Amino acid sequence: MAGKEKKQKVGILGTIERVGNALPHPFILFLIITGVLIVVAAILAAIGVEVTNPTTGEVVAVKSLLNKEGFEWLMTKMVSNFSSFAALGVVLAMQMAIGVAEGSGLLTTAMRRAILGVPMWLLTAAVVFLGINGSIASEASIIFIPPLAATAFWAAGKHPLAGLIAGYAAVNAGFTANVMITATDALLYPVTEATAQTIDPSYTTTAANNWYFMIASCVLLTVVGVFVNNKIIAPRLGEYKGSEVDKERDATPIEKKGLRNAGIFSLIFIVLILIGLIPKNGFLRAADGSILNGPFITGLVGFLIVYFILVGIVYGKTVGTFKTASDVPKMMADSLTSLTGYIVLVFVISQFIQIFSYTNLGTVIAVTAANFLKNAGFTGIPMIICIILITTLVNFFMTSGTAKWYIFAPIFVPMFMMLGYTPEFAQVIYRIGDSCTNPITPIYPYLPMIIGMAAKYDKKAGMGTIISMMLPYSLLFLLSWIVLVIAWVLLNLPLGPGATVFM
């Protein structure tokens, strides 16, 4: 499928898209940025720029690559920087797995059946809501939700690129929100508790300390996401002129049989997982009996890979798209052809990210920003907004939410407690800023992936296309979240079980 329509390229977003796409190829662009980064790091290292990490007390200085040690590191780590790129293995493995389910015809048929008779506003809302809550599957959701959303939109006769963008924006800009307690909650609260205990040694909190606020966030962001998609993104994309397949027809009898068999397999798969999760000594629980630390959560990507491959095989064998065993690996191989550009781009992005880490610029920027806020003397609503904005800006240079919280928490949490706010509220403020700019952050590991996926529907899609369509989601998510948190403060609502805004 390929989009042939002429998109509207007027206004601010049109300008952003034109300028962005007029830039050099992302590979060349990141080479240039990397070169600039190396020069800047060398200058800052020469003048002795350093900060003190508030978590460890360690002095962190900017390191240069323009010396023997730096050059040796760059040459010896170049291959491992690429091969150890966190998202590469997950993206390739998930793409092969989803490729089996998609190539068998399962995803198209399932999506077409799912949307028949469903109002269009409900389809968009479902995509955005599921995308926001995709963080229950951790970063795996970033890989499988956007293409599924694109398929759903295509099956409904809507522009698949609008679905792809909606799914990607929701799962990234809304990553921290969820109606469930997720791994993000489990990772952040111990840091919050430990830093709070530097002020009050008896202070304790839980993984559910932001739960109520995040449930409300899911509802609000879904409404905002539907508005952005229907009023801003879809009109810019116009009508899709891709495949001429009859998208409105119902499934044939053999397709219905395939869906039934896939459903039976899915039910069996879920039952086996529940058998491993429900008993206190279940084989999918951790040694301490918890589910969050068990193999199901930590190995969720593996479970999804196995599921998509097997359910695709079940459907494909039923409807006849898979006639021999060799059809499956062939389909997996074919599914990777669309990722060749992504793999090439990852090579240079992985070098940029690792160089950024090696030079310590990320830590220096984060600590400097946090110290600036601490010394500015802001209080109340201005302080809240300022912290959100600073976290948002730092996210452009350091994308790991946990790593940033290790730096910010020792500054933000005590400062909030001294001003009468709870550590749980400081954590909420941080999470808002950490989430919104994910889809427009140039060093985000999944940006090249979404560019590659978008090219499936629009061969001219580039970084400018993605950024221009993600920007409305990021900005309006940020604005609506700020309004929500201000309302939460004014109404003094609970953040979660036993967690309040004020001390």
C-alpha positions in Angstrom: 0.0 0.0 0.0 1.3 3.5 -0.8 -0.3 6.8 -0.2 -0.6 8.9 -3.3 -2.7 11.8 -2.1 -1.2 15.3 -1.9 -1.2 16.3 1.8 -2.0 19.8 2.9 1.2 21.5 3.7 0.1 24.9 4.8 0.3 26.7 8.2 2.8 26.1 10.9 2.7 22.3 10.7 3.0 22.4 7.0 6.1 24.6 7.4 7.6 22.3 10.0 7.0 19.3 7.6 8.6 21.1 4.6 11.6 22.3 6.6 12.0 19.0 8.3 11.9 17.0 5.1 14.2 19.5 3.4 16.9 18.7 5.8 19.5 16.1 4.8 18.6 12.4 5.1 18.4 11.5 8.8 21.5 9.4 8.5 23.5 12.5 7.2 21.7 14.8 9.7 22.8 12.6 12.6 26.3 12.4 11.3 26.4 16.2 11.4 24.8 16.4 14.8 27.3 13.8 16.1 30.2 15.9 14.8 28.9 19.0 16.5 28.4 17.0 19.7 32.0 15.9 19.6 33.3 19.4 19.1 31.1 20.9 21.9 32.1 18.1 24.3 35.8 18.8 23.6 35.4 22.5 24.3 33.5 21.9 27.5 36.0 19.3 28.6 38.9 21.7 27.9 37.4 24.4 30.1 36.7 21.9 32.9 32.9 21.8 33.0 31.6 19.4 35.7 28.7 18.9 38.1 28.1 16.8 41.2 25.6 14.0 40.8 23.0 14.5 43.7 22.4 10.8 43.9 25.9 9.5 44.4 27.8 12.7 45.3 30.2 11.8 42.5 31.8 14.7 40.5 30.9 14.2 36.8 33.0 16.0 34.3 32.5 16.4 30.5 34.7 14.0 28.6 36.3 14.6 25.2 36.5 12.3 22.3 39.3 14.4 20.7 42.1 12.7 22.6 43.7 9.3 22.6 41.4 7.8 25.2 38.2 9.1 23.5 39.4 8.1 20.0 40.2 4.6 21.2 36.8 4.3 22.8 35.0 5.4 19.7 36.9 2.9 17.4 36.6 -0.1 19.7 33.0 0.5 20.7 31.6 1.4 17.2 30.3 -2.1 16.5 29.1 -2.9 20.0 27.3 0.5 20.1 25.3 -0.6 17.1 24.7 -4.3 18.2 23.8 -3.3 21.7 21.3 -0.6 20.7 18.4 -1.4 23.0 15.5 -1.1 20.5 17.2 -2.9 17.6 16.7 -6.5 18.7 13.2 -5.9 20.0 12.1 -4.1 16.8 13.5 -6.8 14.5 12.1 -9.7 16.5 8.6 -8.1 16.9 8.6 -7.2 13.2 9.2 -10.8 12.2 6.4 -12.0 14.6 3.9 -9.4 13.6 4.9 -10.1 10.0 3.7 -13.7 10.4 0.3 -12.5 11.8 0.0 -9.8 9.1 1.2 -12.0 6.2 -1.3 -14.7 7.1 -4.1 -12.2 6.7 -5.1 -12.4 10.4 -4.6 -8.8 11.3 -6.4 -7.4 8.4 -9.4 -9.7 8.8 -9.5 -9.2 12.5 -9.4 -5.5 12.3 -12.0 -5.4 9.5 -14.3 -7.5 11.6 -13.7 -5.4 14.7 -14.6 -2.1 13.1 -17.7 -3.2 11.1 -20.5 -1.1 12.6 -18.3 0.7 15.0 -18.6 4.5 14.9 -15.5 6.3 13.6 -15.1 8.4 16.8 -15.1 5.2 18.8 -12.4 3.6 16.6 -10.1 6.6 17.1 -10.8 6.7 20.8 -10.1 3.0 21.1 -6.7 3.3 19.3 -5.7 6.3 21.5 -6.9 4.7 24.7 -5.2 1.4 24.0 -2.1 3.2 23.0 -1.9 5.2 26.2 -2.4 2.0 28.2 0.1 0.1 26.1 2.8 0.9 28.7 1.5 -2.2 30.6 3.5 -4.0 27.9 6.4 -1.7 28.5 8.3 -0.6 25.4 7.0 -3.6 23.4 3.8 -1.5 22.9 5.7 1.1 21.0 6.4 -1.6 18.4 3.2 -3.4 17.9 0.5 -0.8 18.6 1.2 1.7 15.8 1.1 -0.9 13.0 -2.0 -2.5 14.4 -3.6 1.0 14.6 -2.7 1.7 11.0 -4.3 -1.6 9.9 -7.4 -0.8 11.9 -7.7 2.6 10.2 -7.1 1.1 6.8 -9.8 -1.5 7.4 -12.2 1.2 8.4 -11.5 3.2 5.2 -9.5 5.9 7.0 -6.0 6.9 6.3 -3.7 4.3 7.8 -1.0 6.9 8.4 -3.4 8.7 10.7 -3.8 5.5 12.7 -0.1 4.9 12.8 0.5 8.4 14.1 -2.3 8.2 16.6 -1.0 4.9 18.0 2.6 6.0 18.2 1.8 9.4 19.8 -0.5 7.8 22.3 1.9 5.1 23.4 4.8 7.5 23.7 3.4 10.9 24.7 1.0 9.2 27.1 3.5 6.5 28.1 3.4 7.2 31.8 -0.4 7.1 32.1 -2.3 3.9 32.6 -5.4 2.5 34.3 -3.2 -0.3 35.7 -0.1 -0.3 37.9 2.8 -0.7 35.5 6.6 -1.4 35.5 7.1 2.4 35.4 5.3 2.8 38.8 7.4 -0.1 40.2 10.7 1.5 39.0 10.0 5.1 40.2 8.5 4.7 43.6 11.6 3.2 45.3 13.7 6.1 44.2 11.0 8.5 45.4 10.8 6.7 48.8 14.6 6.6 49.3 15.0 10.3 48.6 12.0 11.2 50.8 13.7 9.3 53.6 16.6 11.8 53.5 14.2 14.3 55.0 11.9 11.9 56.9 13.5 8.5 57.6 10.1 7.0 58.4 8.5 8.0 55.1 7.1 5.2 52.9 5.2 5.0 49.7 3.9 2.4 47.2 3.8 1.6 43.5 0.1 2.8 43.5 1.0 6.3 44.7 0.0 8.0 41.4 -2.7 5.5 40.4 -5.8 7.8 40.6 -4.1 10.6 38.8 -3.0 8.4 36.0 -6.4 6.9 35.5 -7.8 10.4 35.1 -4.9 11.2 32.8 -5.9 8.2 30.5 -9.4 9.6 30.1 -8.3 13.2 29.5 -5.5 12.2 27.0 -7.9 10.0 25.1 -10.3 12.9 24.6 -7.4 15.2 23.6 -5.9 12.5 21.3 -9.2 12.0 19.4 -9.5 15.8 19.0 -6.0 16.1 17.5 -6.5 13.1 15.2 -9.9 14.2 13.9 -9.4 18.0 13.7 -5.7 18.4 12.9 -4.0 15.2 11.6 -6.8 13.6 9.5 -7.7 16.8 7.5 -4.0 17.3 6.7 -3.7 13.7 5.3 -6.9 13.7 3.3 -8.2 10.7 1.5 -6.0 7.6 1.3 -5.5 6.3 -2.3 -3.6 3.1 -1.5 -4.9 -0.4 -1.8 -8.1 -1.0 -3.8 -9.0 -3.9 -1.6 -12.7 -3.9 -0.5 -12.2 -2.7 3.0 -15.9 -2.7 3.9 -16.8 -6.4 3.1 -17.3 -8.9 5.9 -15.1 -11.9 6.4 -15.6 -14.9 4.1 -16.7 -18.2 5.8 -13.1 -19.6 5.7 -11.8 -16.3 7.2 -14.4 -16.6 9.9 -13.2 -20.1 10.6 -9.6 -18.9 10.7 -10.6 -16.2 13.2 -12.5 -18.7 15.3 -9.4 -21.0 15.4 -7.2 -18.1 16.2 -9.6 -17.1 19.0 -9.5 -20.6 20.5 -5.7 -20.6 20.4 -5.6 -17.1 22.0 -7.9 -18.4 24.8 -5.7 -21.4 25.4 -2.6 -19.1 25.4 -4.2 -16.8 28.0 -5.3 -19.7 30.2 -1.8 -21.1 30.3 -0.4 -17.7 31.3 -3.1 -17.3 34.0 -2.1 -20.8 35.3 1.4 -19.5 35.7 0.3 -16.2 37.3 -2.6 -16.9 39.7 -1.1 -19.4 42.1 1.3 -17.8 44.6 4.0 -20.2 43.6 3.1 -20.0 39.9 5.9 -20.6 37.4 5.5 -17.1 35.9 6.0 -15.4 39.3 9.3 -14.2 40.7 11.2 -15.9 43.5 9.6 -13.5 45.9 6.1 -14.4 44.7 5.6 -11.0 42.9 4.2 -10.7 39.4 5.9 -7.5 38.4 9.4 -9.0 38.9 8.4 -12.3 37.4 9.3 -13.7 33.9 5.9 -12.8 32.5 6.5 -9.0 32.9 10.2 -9.0 32.4 9.9 -11.4 29.4 6.7 -9.9 28.0 8.3 -9.2 24.6 9.1 -12.8 24.3 5.6 -13.9 25.1 4.3 -11.4 22.5 6.7 -12.7 19.8 5.6 -16.3 20.5 2.0 -15.4 20.5 2.0 -13.4 17.2 3.9 -16.2 15.4 1.8 -19.0 16.6 -1.6 -17.3 16.2 -0.5 -16.2 12.7 0.3 -19.9 11.9 -3.0 -21.1 13.2 -4.9 -18.6 11.1 -2.7 -19.1 8.0 -3.0 -22.8 8.0 -6.8 -22.6 8.4 -7.3 -20.1 5.5 -4.5 -21.6 3.3 -2.1 -18.6 3.2 0.5 -21.0 4.8 0.7 -24.2 2.9 4.1 -25.5 3.9 6.3 -25.0 7.0 8.8 -23.0 4.9 6.2 -20.3 4.2 6.5 -19.1 7.8 10.3 -18.2 7.8 9.8 -16.8 4.3 7.1 -14.5 5.6 9.3 -13.5 8.6 12.2 -12.6 6.2 9.9 -10.7 3.9 8.6 -8.6 6.8 12.1 -7.3 7.5 12.6 -5.8 4.0 10.7 -2.7 5.1 13.2 -2.2 8.0 16.4 -1.9 6.0 16.4 1.9 6.1 15.7 1.7 9.9 18.7 -0.6 10.4 21.0 1.8 8.5 19.7 4.7 10.5 20.1 2.9 13.8 23.8 2.5 13.1 24.5 6.3 13.3 21.9 7.0 16.0 23.4 4.4 18.2 26.8 6.1 17.9 25.2 9.4 18.7 23.4 8.1 21.8 26.5 6.3 23.1 28.7 9.3 22.5 26.3 11.5 24.3 26.5 9.1 27.3 30.3 8.7 27.1 30.8 12.5 27.2 28.5 12.8 30.3 26.7 15.7 28.6 23.3 14.2 29.5 24.0 14.1 33.2 25.6 17.6 33.1 22.5 19.1 31.4 20.1 17.4 33.7 21.9 18.3 36.9 22.4 21.9 35.7 18.7 22.3 34.9 17.6 20.9 38.2 20.0 23.1 40.2 18.8 26.2 38.2 15.2 25.4 39.3 16.2 24.8 42.9 18.0 28.2 43.0 15.3 30.1 41.2 13.1 30.2 44.2 9.8 29.4 42.4 6.8 28.2 44.5 3.3 27.1 43.9 1.8 26.8 40.4 4.8 28.6 38.7 7.2 26.1 40.3 5.0 23.1 39.2 4.9 24.4 35.6 8.6 25.2 35.6 9.5 21.7 36.7 7.3 20.1 34.1 8.9 22.3 31.3 12.4 21.7 32.5 11.8 17.9 32.6 10.3 18.1 29.1 13.3 19.9 27.8 15.8 17.6 29.4 13.9 14.7 27.8 15.4 15.9 24.5 18.8 15.0 25.7 18.2 12.0 28.1 15.3 9.8 27.2 15.5 7.2 29.9 12.8 8.1 32.5 14.3 6.1 35.3 17.8 7.5 34.7 16.5 11.1 34.8 14.5 10.4 38.0 17.7 9.2 39.7 19.1 12.6 39.0 16.0 14.8 39.6 14.5 13.0 42.6 17.2 13.9 45.1 16.6 17.6 44.2 12.8 17.7 43.5 11.5 15.5 46.3 13.2 17.2 49.3 12.4 20.6 47.7 8.7 19.7 47.4 8.6 18.3 51.0 10.1 21.6 52.3 7.4 23.5 50.5 4.6 21.3 51.9 4.1 19.0 48.9 4.3 15.2 49.1 7.0 13.1 47.4 4.2 11.4 45.4 3.2 14.8 44.0 6.8 15.5 42.9 6.8 12.1 41.1 3.6 13.0 39.3 5.0 16.3 38.1 8.2 14.6 36.9 6.2 11.9 35.0 4.2 14.5 33.1 7.3 16.3 31.7 9.1 13.0 31.1 6.3 11.7 28.8 5.0 14.4 26.5 8.1 15.0 24.3 9.0 11.3 23.7 7.6 11.2 20.2 9.4 14.4 19.1 12.8 13.7 20.7 15.4 13.2 17.9 17.5 10.8 20.0 14.5 8.6 20.9 15.4 5.0 19.9 12.1 4.4 18.1 12.0 7.5 15.9 13.7 5.7 13.0 11.3 2.8 13.4 8.2 5.1 13.0 9.8 6.8 10.0 10.2 3.4 8.3 6.6 2.4 9.1 5.3 5.7 7.8 7.1 5.1 4.5 4.9 2.1 3.9 1.9 4.5 3.4 3.8 7.5 2.1 7.1 7.0 0.4 8.0 10.7 0.9 7.5 10.6 4.6 10.6 11.8 6.5 11.5 13.2 9.9 9.7 16.4 9.1 6.5 14.5 8.4 6.7 12.6 11.7 7.6 15.6 13.8 5.0 17.9 12.3 2.3 15.3 13.0 3.5 14.4 16.5 3.9 18.0 17.6 0.2 18.7 18.1 -0.1 15.6 20.2 2.9 16.5 22.4 1.8 20.1 22.9 -1.8 19.5 23.6 -1.1 16.5 25.8 1.3 18.7 27.8 -1.1 21.6 28.0 -4.0 19.4 29.1 -1.9 17.6 31.6 -0.8 20.9 33.1 -4.4 22.0 33.4 -5.3 18.6 35.0 -2.5 18.8 37.6 -3.4 22.4 38.5 -7.0 21.3 39.0 -5.8 18.4 41.1 -3.9 20.8 43.4 -6.8 23.3 43.7 -9.2 20.5 44.6 -6.7 18.7 46.7 -7.6 15.3 45.3 -5.9 12.1 46.3 -3.1 11.0 43.9 -3.5 7.3 44.8 -4.3 5.1 47.7 -3.0 7.0 50.8 -1.2 9.5 48.6 -2.1 13.2 48.7 -0.9 16.4 47.1 0.0 18.2 50.4 2.0 16.9 53.3 
